Amino acid sequence: ARVAAAATLGGVLGGLAAGKIAEFADVRGMLLVLAALHCVCGITVKGIGESRSPQSNSDVKMSSGIQLLATNRYLQLMGVLSVMVGVVAALVDYTLKAAAAEHFETSEALVVFFGQFYAAVGVATFLVQSLLGPRVLRRYGLGVTLAVLPLTVIFLSGVHLLTALRLYSIAALRGGQMVFTNSFLRSAFDLLFKHLPPPIKRPMKTQIVYSSQRLGDVLGEAPC
């Protein structure tokens, strides 16, 4: 929970900083700021990765994630869900960026728009995650919590098709998709691994949560 909250806070601060930097710097200046931040991240990660005490190897042999996916239907369904989430995110993200590029004439205006957009999404994610996520999960269970994201995407897609506000309706769609992916879906998806034994849980979390979503990104961006 602390990691998720810190990531959300970072998104808010990054969005606000992007809007402020765009007021006195062009896109090249923004890239230099990003490069400096990545250097700081690299130094921080190096410090985190240093082992301070030797750790004994686990006696349990880890199974291959691919082998587990090939033989376990439950894990296969989780992988399909993760891939589809990535596909939808990639398609909606491309649509928003195309609409924004058509609406704004300068790259600086684009930077300001996306800075404000991601800051607003970060605030909304934090509020939904803190105030609604645990309550919905406890009261309605995993099924309803997981269903919130696709229902939100379907509803906001309909709104987008029925309105003439192309940029702002697709921004609402992308924002809603990001908010409920990073709050409801993430909290419920983590619980799907809870009953799995540790030798399966460890490799499959990496395989499904990260690899499957990256595959979804590739599949979603392919037709674009």
Secondary structure, DSSP 8 states (H G I E B T S, - for coil): -HHHHHHHHHHHHHHHHHHHHTTT--HHHHHHHHHHHHHHHHHHHHHHH--SS-----SS----HHHHHHH-HHHHHHHHHHHHHHHHHHHHHHHHHHHHHHH-SSHHHHHHHHHHHHHHHHHHHHHIIIIIHHHHHHHHHHHHHHHHHHHHHHHHHHHHHH-S-HHHHHHHHHHHHHHHIIIIIHHHHHHTTTTS-HHHHHHHIIIIIIIIHHHHHHHHHTT-
